[in-house]
Amino acid sequence: MADLITDYDSTGEDADKLDVTELIGTEEITQQNVGDYFQLSGGILSFDQDGAGTNHNMVQVMEFASPPAQLELIVDENQAPVVVTA
């Protein structure tokens, strides 16, 4: 069962950012390949453990009470967040 997020704010300078470092392990996720790993659709965030690989499929990891148009994801503490759009 996915976590239900009820208070995510994707607007302004103080927009929320989701730390997904525990999900991704050692995968190197960038703005260019984030869509291989994460999808945002209808208020559901899904994750594929191996991105474009064939060993895993997308699984639902979060659901948003108010579907955001985009999410900022922290994938590495040493790089800027990546953005996933619906």
Jmol script that loads the backbone (N, CA, C; Angstrom):
load data "model"
ATOM      1  N   MET A   1       0.843  -1.183   0.000  1.00  0.00           N
ATOM      2  CA  MET A   1       0.000   0.000   0.000  1.00  0.00           C
ATOM      3  C   MET A   1       0.883   1.239   0.000  1.00  0.00           C
ATOM      4  N   ALA A   2       0.546   2.201  -0.807  1.00  0.00           N
ATOM      5  CA  ALA A   2       1.311   3.430  -0.927  1.00  0.00           C
ATOM      6  C   ALA A   2       0.970   4.390   0.213  1.00  0.00           C
ATOM      7  N   ASP A   3       1.935   5.258   0.517  1.00  0.00           N
ATOM      8  CA  ASP A   3       1.694   6.311   1.499  1.00  0.00           C
ATOM      9  C   ASP A   3       0.733   7.342   0.912  1.00  0.00           C
ATOM     10  N   LEU A   4      -0.169   7.873   1.745  1.00  0.00           N
ATOM     11  CA  LEU A   4      -1.072   8.935   1.325  1.00  0.00           C
ATOM     12  C   LEU A   4      -0.521  10.252   1.838  1.00  0.00           C
ATOM     13  N   ILE A   5      -0.221  11.156   0.916  1.00  0.00           N
ATOM     14  CA  ILE A   5       0.307  12.481   1.251  1.00  0.00           C
ATOM     15  C   ILE A   5      -0.850  13.474   1.179  1.00  0.00           C
ATOM     16  N   THR A   6      -1.130  14.148   2.292  1.00  0.00           N
ATOM     17  CA  THR A   6      -2.298  15.039   2.335  1.00  0.00           C
ATOM     18  C   THR A   6      -1.944  16.516   2.324  1.00  0.00           C
ATOM     19  N   ASP A   7      -0.664  16.851   2.498  1.00  0.00           N
ATOM     20  CA  ASP A   7      -0.326  18.274   2.633  1.00  0.00           C
ATOM     21  C   ASP A   7       0.861  18.699   1.772  1.00  0.00           C
ATOM     22  N   TYR A   8       1.036  18.086   0.603  1.00  0.00           N
ATOM     23  CA  TYR A   8       2.149  18.436  -0.280  1.00  0.00           C
ATOM     24  C   TYR A   8       1.882  19.783  -0.926  1.00  0.00           C
ATOM     25  N   ASP A   9       2.872  20.664  -0.904  1.00  0.00           N
ATOM     26  CA  ASP A   9       2.761  21.998  -1.501  1.00  0.00           C
ATOM     27  C   ASP A   9       3.834  22.130  -2.569  1.00  0.00           C
ATOM     28  N   SER A  10       3.424  22.240  -3.826  1.00  0.00           N
ATOM     29  CA  SER A  10       4.372  22.311  -4.935  1.00  0.00           C
ATOM     30  C   SER A  10       4.574  23.724  -5.465  1.00  0.00           C
ATOM     31  N   THR A  11       4.180  24.730  -4.691  1.00  0.00           N
ATOM     32  CA  THR A  11       4.258  26.104  -5.190  1.00  0.00           C
ATOM     33  C   THR A  11       5.213  26.961  -4.372  1.00  0.00           C
ATOM     34  N   GLY A  12       5.770  27.955  -5.029  1.00  0.00           N
ATOM     35  CA  GLY A  12       6.588  28.954  -4.349  1.00  0.00           C
ATOM     36  C   GLY A  12       7.992  28.502  -4.002  1.00  0.00           C
ATOM     37  N   GLU A  13       8.733  29.415  -3.396  1.00  0.00           N
ATOM     38  CA  GLU A  13      10.117  29.151  -3.014  1.00  0.00           C
ATOM     39  C   GLU A  13      10.226  28.081  -1.933  1.00  0.00           C
ATOM     40  N   ASP A  14       9.196  27.961  -1.117  1.00  0.00           N
ATOM     41  CA  ASP A  14       9.212  26.985  -0.033  1.00  0.00           C
ATOM     42  C   ASP A  14       8.478  25.691  -0.400  1.00  0.00           C
ATOM     43  N   ALA A  15       8.446  25.368  -1.696  1.00  0.00           N
ATOM     44  CA  ALA A  15       7.763  24.155  -2.139  1.00  0.00           C
ATOM     45  C   ALA A  15       8.383  22.926  -1.475  1.00  0.00           C
ATOM     46  N   ASP A  16       7.532  21.957  -1.184  1.00  0.00           N
ATOM     47  CA  ASP A  16       8.006  20.706  -0.595  1.00  0.00           C
ATOM     48  C   ASP A  16       8.856  19.931  -1.586  1.00  0.00           C
ATOM     49  N   LYS A  17       9.805  19.180  -1.052  1.00  0.00           N
ATOM     50  CA  LYS A  17      10.632  18.276  -1.834  1.00  0.00           C
ATOM     51  C   LYS A  17      10.571  16.910  -1.164  1.00  0.00           C
ATOM     52  N   LEU A  18      10.468  15.864  -1.965  1.00  0.00           N
ATOM     53  CA  LEU A  18      10.397  14.511  -1.435  1.00  0.00           C
ATOM     54  C   LEU A  18      11.759  13.848  -1.528  1.00  0.00           C
ATOM     55  N   ASP A  19      12.246  13.351  -0.406  1.00  0.00           N
ATOM     56  CA  ASP A  19      13.526  12.647  -0.367  1.00  0.00           C
ATOM     57  C   ASP A  19      13.260  11.179  -0.692  1.00  0.00           C
ATOM     58  N   VAL A  20      13.721  10.742  -1.867  1.00  0.00           N
ATOM     59  CA  VAL A  20      13.491   9.363  -2.306  1.00  0.00           C
ATOM     60  C   VAL A  20      14.800   8.568  -2.364  1.00  0.00           C
ATOM     61  N   THR A  21      15.817   9.050  -1.670  1.00  0.00           N
ATOM     62  CA  THR A  21      17.128   8.397  -1.720  1.00  0.00           C
ATOM     63  C   THR A  21      17.078   6.955  -1.225  1.00  0.00           C
ATOM     64  N   GLU A  22      16.228   6.655  -0.247  1.00  0.00           N
ATOM     65  CA  GLU A  22      16.127   5.286   0.273  1.00  0.00           C
ATOM     66  C   GLU A  22      15.507   4.338  -0.757  1.00  0.00           C
ATOM     67  N   LEU A  23      14.655   4.864  -1.636  1.00  0.00           N
ATOM     68  CA  LEU A  23      14.033   4.032  -2.665  1.00  0.00           C
ATOM     69  C   LEU A  23      15.011   3.635  -3.756  1.00  0.00           C
ATOM     70  N   ILE A  24      15.871   4.570  -4.148  1.00  0.00           N
ATOM     71  CA  ILE A  24      16.638   4.366  -5.384  1.00  0.00           C
ATOM     72  C   ILE A  24      17.939   3.599  -5.216  1.00  0.00           C
ATOM     73  N   GLY A  25      18.423   3.457  -4.006  1.00  0.00           N
ATOM     74  CA  GLY A  25      19.665   2.708  -3.809  1.00  0.00           C
ATOM     75  C   GLY A  25      20.837   3.367  -4.512  1.00  0.00           C
ATOM     76  N   THR A  26      21.515   2.616  -5.380  1.00  0.00           N
ATOM     77  CA  THR A  26      22.710   3.128  -6.047  1.00  0.00           C
ATOM     78  C   THR A  26      22.454   3.620  -7.463  1.00  0.00           C
ATOM     79  N   GLU A  27      21.195   3.628  -7.901  1.00  0.00           N
ATOM     80  CA  GLU A  27      20.878   4.105  -9.243  1.00  0.00           C
ATOM     81  C   GLU A  27      21.230   5.589  -9.368  1.00  0.00           C
ATOM     82  N   GLU A  28      21.753   5.990 -10.528  1.00  0.00           N
ATOM     83  CA  GLU A  28      22.067   7.397 -10.781  1.00  0.00           C
ATOM     84  C   GLU A  28      20.919   8.011 -11.572  1.00  0.00           C
ATOM     85  N   ILE A  29      20.120   8.811 -10.886  1.00  0.00           N
ATOM     86  CA  ILE A  29      18.956   9.422 -11.509  1.00  0.00           C
ATOM     87  C   ILE A  29      19.240  10.893 -11.757  1.00  0.00           C
ATOM     88  N   THR A  30      18.984  11.320 -12.989  1.00  0.00           N
ATOM     89  CA  THR A  30      19.192  12.708 -13.400  1.00  0.00           C
ATOM     90  C   THR A  30      17.884  13.253 -13.971  1.00  0.00           C
ATOM     91  N   GLN A  31      17.868  14.533 -14.283  1.00  0.00           N
ATOM     92  CA  GLN A  31      16.672  15.112 -14.903  1.00  0.00           C
ATOM     93  C   GLN A  31      16.403  14.442 -16.258  1.00  0.00           C
ATOM     94  N   GLN A  32      17.443  13.982 -16.925  1.00  0.00           N
ATOM     95  CA  GLN A  32      17.281  13.361 -18.237  1.00  0.00           C
ATOM     96  C   GLN A  32      16.657  11.964 -18.158  1.00  0.00           C
ATOM     97  N   ASN A  33      16.885  11.208 -17.088  1.00  0.00           N
ATOM     98  CA  ASN A  33      16.359   9.843 -17.032  1.00  0.00           C
ATOM     99  C   ASN A  33      15.322   9.627 -15.927  1.00  0.00           C
ATOM    100  N   VAL A  34      14.907  10.687 -15.238  1.00  0.00           N
ATOM    101  CA  VAL A  34      13.980  10.534 -14.116  1.00  0.00           C
ATOM    102  C   VAL A  34      12.678   9.862 -14.539  1.00  0.00           C
ATOM    103  N   GLY A  35      12.235  10.089 -15.766  1.00  0.00           N
ATOM    104  CA  GLY A  35      11.000   9.476 -16.255  1.00  0.00           C
ATOM    105  C   GLY A  35      11.082   7.969 -16.405  1.00  0.00           C
ATOM    106  N   ASP A  36      12.293   7.425 -16.487  1.00  0.00           N
ATOM    107  CA  ASP A  36      12.465   5.974 -16.526  1.00  0.00           C
ATOM    108  C   ASP A  36      12.183   5.356 -15.158  1.00  0.00           C
ATOM    109  N   TYR A  37      12.374   6.136 -14.108  1.00  0.00           N
ATOM    110  CA  TYR A  37      12.254   5.641 -12.733  1.00  0.00           C
ATOM    111  C   TYR A  37      10.964   6.060 -12.037  1.00  0.00           C
ATOM    112  N   PHE A  38      10.479   7.260 -12.326  1.00  0.00           N
ATOM    113  CA  PHE A  38       9.308   7.795 -11.630  1.00  0.00           C
ATOM    114  C   PHE A  38       8.273   8.281 -12.624  1.00  0.00           C
ATOM    115  N   GLN A  39       6.998   8.029 -12.311  1.00  0.00           N
ATOM    116  CA  GLN A  39       5.885   8.555 -13.090  1.00  0.00           C
ATOM    117  C   GLN A  39       4.861   9.139 -12.132  1.00  0.00           C
ATOM    118  N   LEU A  40       4.318  10.294 -12.508  1.00  0.00           N
ATOM    119  CA  LEU A  40       3.273  10.957 -11.731  1.00  0.00           C
ATOM    120  C   LEU A  40       2.035  11.033 -12.607  1.00  0.00           C
ATOM    121  N   SER A  41       0.967  10.394 -12.168  1.00  0.00           N
ATOM    122  CA  SER A  41      -0.259  10.366 -12.962  1.00  0.00           C
ATOM    123  C   SER A  41      -1.464  10.283 -12.039  1.00  0.00           C
ATOM    124  N   GLY A  42      -2.378  11.237 -12.194  1.00  0.00           N
ATOM    125  CA  GLY A  42      -3.610  11.206 -11.410  1.00  0.00           C
ATOM    126  C   GLY A  42      -3.405  11.219  -9.908  1.00  0.00           C
ATOM    127  N   GLY A  43      -2.350  11.878  -9.451  1.00  0.00           N
ATOM    128  CA  GLY A  43      -2.084  11.941  -8.021  1.00  0.00           C
ATOM    129  C   GLY A  43      -1.373  10.719  -7.476  1.00  0.00           C
ATOM    130  N   ILE A  44      -0.883   9.839  -8.345  1.00  0.00           N
ATOM    131  CA  ILE A  44      -0.157   8.640  -7.945  1.00  0.00           C
ATOM    132  C   ILE A  44       1.291   8.757  -8.415  1.00  0.00           C
ATOM    133  N   LEU A  45       2.241   8.577  -7.489  1.00  0.00           N
ATOM    134  CA  LEU A  45       3.654   8.512  -7.846  1.00  0.00           C
ATOM    135  C   LEU A  45       4.054   7.045  -7.864  1.00  0.00           C
ATOM    136  N   SER A  46       4.589   6.616  -9.013  1.00  0.00           N
ATOM    137  CA  SER A  46       5.044   5.238  -9.173  1.00  0.00           C
ATOM    138  C   SER A  46       6.547   5.230  -9.392  1.00  0.00           C
ATOM    139  N   PHE A  47       7.179   4.105  -9.022  1.00  0.00           N
ATOM    140  CA  PHE A  47       8.634   3.966  -9.082  1.00  0.00           C
ATOM    141  C   PHE A  47       8.999   2.626  -9.703  1.00  0.00           C
ATOM    142  N   ASP A  48      10.002   2.635 -10.584  1.00  0.00           N
ATOM    143  CA  ASP A  48      10.550   1.422 -11.188  1.00  0.00           C
ATOM    144  C   ASP A  48      11.995   1.302 -10.726  1.00  0.00           C
ATOM    145  N   GLN A  49      12.299   0.253 -10.001  1.00  0.00           N
ATOM    146  CA  GLN A  49      13.602   0.085  -9.353  1.00  0.00           C
ATOM    147  C   GLN A  49      14.787   0.082 -10.313  1.00  0.00           C
ATOM    148  N   ASP A  50      14.601  -0.409 -11.538  1.00  0.00           N
ATOM    149  CA  ASP A  50      15.734  -0.432 -12.472  1.00  0.00           C
ATOM    150  C   ASP A  50      15.519   0.460 -13.689  1.00  0.00           C
ATOM    151  N   GLY A  51      14.616   1.415 -13.589  1.00  0.00           N
ATOM    152  CA  GLY A  51      14.433   2.389 -14.662  1.00  0.00           C
ATOM    153  C   GLY A  51      14.062   1.737 -15.975  1.00  0.00           C
ATOM    154  N   ALA A  52      14.899   1.929 -16.982  1.00  0.00           N
ATOM    155  CA  ALA A  52      14.628   1.391 -18.313  1.00  0.00           C
ATOM    156  C   ALA A  52      14.928  -0.102 -18.409  1.00  0.00           C
ATOM    157  N   GLY A  53      15.450  -0.699 -17.352  1.00  0.00           N
ATOM    158  CA  GLY A  53      15.734  -2.135 -17.348  1.00  0.00           C
ATOM    159  C   GLY A  53      14.461  -2.955 -17.405  1.00  0.00           C
ATOM    160  N   THR A  54      14.609  -4.255 -17.515  1.00  0.00           N
ATOM    161  CA  THR A  54      13.442  -5.122 -17.678  1.00  0.00           C
ATOM    162  C   THR A  54      13.172  -6.025 -16.472  1.00  0.00           C
ATOM    163  N   ASN A  55      13.934  -5.866 -15.403  1.00  0.00           N
ATOM    164  CA  ASN A  55      13.764  -6.741 -14.241  1.00  0.00           C
ATOM    165  C   ASN A  55      12.630  -6.307 -13.313  1.00  0.00           C
ATOM    166  N   HIS A  56      12.208  -5.052 -13.397  1.00  0.00           N
ATOM    167  CA  HIS A  56      11.178  -4.523 -12.503  1.00  0.00           C
ATOM    168  C   HIS A  56      10.177  -3.695 -13.290  1.00  0.00           C
ATOM    169  N   ASN A  57       9.012  -3.485 -12.708  1.00  0.00           N
ATOM    170  CA  ASN A  57       7.960  -2.651 -13.295  1.00  0.00           C
ATOM    171  C   ASN A  57       7.620  -1.527 -12.337  1.00  0.00           C
ATOM    172  N   MET A  58       6.851  -0.561 -12.822  1.00  0.00           N
ATOM    173  CA  MET A  58       6.399   0.532 -11.974  1.00  0.00           C
ATOM    174  C   MET A  58       5.493  -0.007 -10.869  1.00  0.00           C
ATOM    175  N   VAL A  59       5.732   0.482  -9.647  1.00  0.00           N
ATOM    176  CA  VAL A  59       4.861   0.174  -8.521  1.00  0.00           C
ATOM    177  C   VAL A  59       4.469   1.479  -7.844  1.00  0.00           C
ATOM    178  N   GLN A  60       3.246   1.542  -7.357  1.00  0.00           N
ATOM    179  CA  GLN A  60       2.744   2.737  -6.689  1.00  0.00           C
ATOM    180  C   GLN A  60       3.440   2.892  -5.348  1.00  0.00           C
ATOM    181  N   VAL A  61       4.032   4.091  -5.103  1.00  0.00           N
ATOM    182  CA  VAL A  61       4.714   4.328  -3.832  1.00  0.00           C
ATOM    183  C   VAL A  61       4.088   5.453  -3.019  1.00  0.00           C
ATOM    184  N   MET A  62       3.382   6.369  -3.677  1.00  0.00           N
ATOM    185  CA  MET A  62       2.738   7.478  -2.962  1.00  0.00           C
ATOM    186  C   MET A  62       1.464   7.874  -3.686  1.00  0.00           C
ATOM    187  N   GLU A  63       0.501   8.306  -2.888  1.00  0.00           N
ATOM    188  CA  GLU A  63      -0.737   8.850  -3.428  1.00  0.00           C
ATOM    189  C   GLU A  63      -0.954  10.211  -2.788  1.00  0.00           C
ATOM    190  N   PHE A  64      -1.421  11.159  -3.583  1.00  0.00           N
ATOM    191  CA  PHE A  64      -1.610  12.528  -3.102  1.00  0.00           C
ATOM    192  C   PHE A  64      -3.089  12.851  -3.035  1.00  0.00           C
ATOM    193  N   ALA A  65      -3.539  13.366  -1.886  1.00  0.00           N
ATOM    194  CA  ALA A  65      -4.935  13.742  -1.713  1.00  0.00           C
ATOM    195  C   ALA A  65      -5.330  14.825  -2.715  1.00  0.00           C
ATOM    196  N   SER A  66      -4.421  15.759  -2.968  1.00  0.00           N
ATOM    197  CA  SER A  66      -4.612  16.800  -3.981  1.00  0.00           C
ATOM    198  C   SER A  66      -3.507  16.612  -5.015  1.00  0.00           C
ATOM    199  N   PRO A  67      -3.823  16.049  -6.177  1.00  0.00           N
ATOM    200  CA  PRO A  67      -2.785  15.728  -7.155  1.00  0.00           C
ATOM    201  C   PRO A  67      -1.971  16.956  -7.592  1.00  0.00           C
ATOM    202  N   PRO A  68      -0.667  16.922  -7.380  1.00  0.00           N
ATOM    203  CA  PRO A  68       0.178  18.039  -7.818  1.00  0.00           C
ATOM    204  C   PRO A  68       0.489  17.927  -9.309  1.00  0.00           C
ATOM    205  N   ALA A  69       0.799  19.057  -9.932  1.00  0.00           N
ATOM    206  CA  ALA A  69       1.189  19.069 -11.345  1.00  0.00           C
ATOM    207  C   ALA A  69       2.625  18.604 -11.516  1.00  0.00           C
ATOM    208  N   GLN A  70       3.430  18.795 -10.462  1.00  0.00           N
ATOM    209  CA  GLN A  70       4.826  18.348 -10.507  1.00  0.00           C
ATOM    210  C   GLN A  70       5.328  18.073  -9.101  1.00  0.00           C
ATOM    211  N   LEU A  71       6.395  17.284  -9.037  1.00  0.00           N
ATOM    212  CA  LEU A  71       7.047  16.965  -7.770  1.00  0.00           C
ATOM    213  C   LEU A  71       8.537  17.238  -7.903  1.00  0.00           C
ATOM    214  N   GLU A  72       9.138  17.740  -6.827  1.00  0.00           N
ATOM    215  CA  GLU A  72      10.588  17.852  -6.764  1.00  0.00           C
ATOM    216  C   GLU A  72      11.087  16.706  -5.906  1.00  0.00           C
ATOM    217  N   LEU A  73      11.996  15.903  -6.485  1.00  0.00           N
ATOM    218  CA  LEU A  73      12.501  14.723  -5.803  1.00  0.00           C
ATOM    219  C   LEU A  73      13.977  14.871  -5.491  1.00  0.00           C
ATOM    220  N   ILE A  74      14.335  14.630  -4.246  1.00  0.00           N
ATOM    221  CA  ILE A  74      15.748  14.595  -3.857  1.00  0.00           C
ATOM    222  C   ILE A  74      16.223  13.172  -4.112  1.00  0.00           C
ATOM    223  N   VAL A  75      17.146  13.031  -5.084  1.00  0.00           N
ATOM    224  CA  VAL A  75      17.660  11.709  -5.438  1.00  0.00           C
ATOM    225  C   VAL A  75      19.110  11.532  -5.002  1.00  0.00           C
ATOM    226  N   ASP A  76      19.745  12.641  -4.639  1.00  0.00           N
ATOM    227  CA  ASP A  76      21.141  12.629  -4.193  1.00  0.00           C
ATOM    228  C   ASP A  76      21.348  13.907  -3.395  1.00  0.00           C
ATOM    229  N   GLU A  77      21.936  13.779  -2.221  1.00  0.00           N
ATOM    230  CA  GLU A  77      22.151  14.957  -1.361  1.00  0.00           C
ATOM    231  C   GLU A  77      23.096  15.972  -1.991  1.00  0.00           C
ATOM    232  N   ASN A  78      23.866  15.545  -2.993  1.00  0.00           N
ATOM    233  CA  ASN A  78      24.872  16.418  -3.608  1.00  0.00           C
ATOM    234  C   ASN A  78      24.446  16.974  -4.957  1.00  0.00           C
ATOM    235  N   GLN A  79      23.181  16.864  -5.309  1.00  0.00           N
ATOM    236  CA  GLN A  79      22.708  17.448  -6.563  1.00  0.00           C
ATOM    237  C   GLN A  79      21.354  18.094  -6.344  1.00  0.00           C
ATOM    238  N   ALA A  80      21.005  18.975  -7.256  1.00  0.00           N
ATOM    239  CA  ALA A  80      19.718  19.656  -7.185  1.00  0.00           C
ATOM    240  C   ALA A  80      18.594  18.638  -7.362  1.00  0.00           C
ATOM    241  N   PRO A  81      17.424  18.903  -6.786  1.00  0.00           N
ATOM    242  CA  PRO A  81      16.296  17.985  -6.967  1.00  0.00           C
ATOM    243  C   PRO A  81      15.929  17.849  -8.437  1.00  0.00           C
ATOM    244  N   VAL A  82      15.393  16.693  -8.799  1.00  0.00           N
ATOM    245  CA  VAL A  82      14.870  16.484 -10.149  1.00  0.00           C
ATOM    246  C   VAL A  82      13.365  16.704 -10.096  1.00  0.00           C
ATOM    247  N   VAL A  83      12.777  17.045 -11.237  1.00  0.00           N
ATOM    248  CA  VAL A  83      11.351  17.367 -11.294  1.00  0.00           C
ATOM    249  C   VAL A  83      10.629  16.308 -12.116  1.00  0.00           C
ATOM    250  N   VAL A  84       9.534  15.806 -11.561  1.00  0.00           N
ATOM    251  CA  VAL A  84       8.650  14.879 -12.257  1.00  0.00           C
ATOM    252  C   VAL A  84       7.335  15.616 -12.480  1.00  0.00           C
ATOM    253  N   THR A  85       6.849  15.619 -13.721  1.00  0.00           N
ATOM    254  CA  THR A  85       5.585  16.292 -14.013  1.00  0.00           C
ATOM    255  C   THR A  85       4.516  15.278 -14.368  1.00  0.00           C
ATOM    256  N   ALA A  86       3.274  15.684 -14.105  1.00  0.00           N
ATOM    257  CA  ALA A  86       2.138  14.799 -14.412  1.00  0.00           C
ATOM    258  C   ALA A  86       1.858  14.804 -15.892  1.00  0.00           C
TER     259      ALA A  86
END
end "model"
wireframe off; spacefill off
backbone 0.3
color backbone group
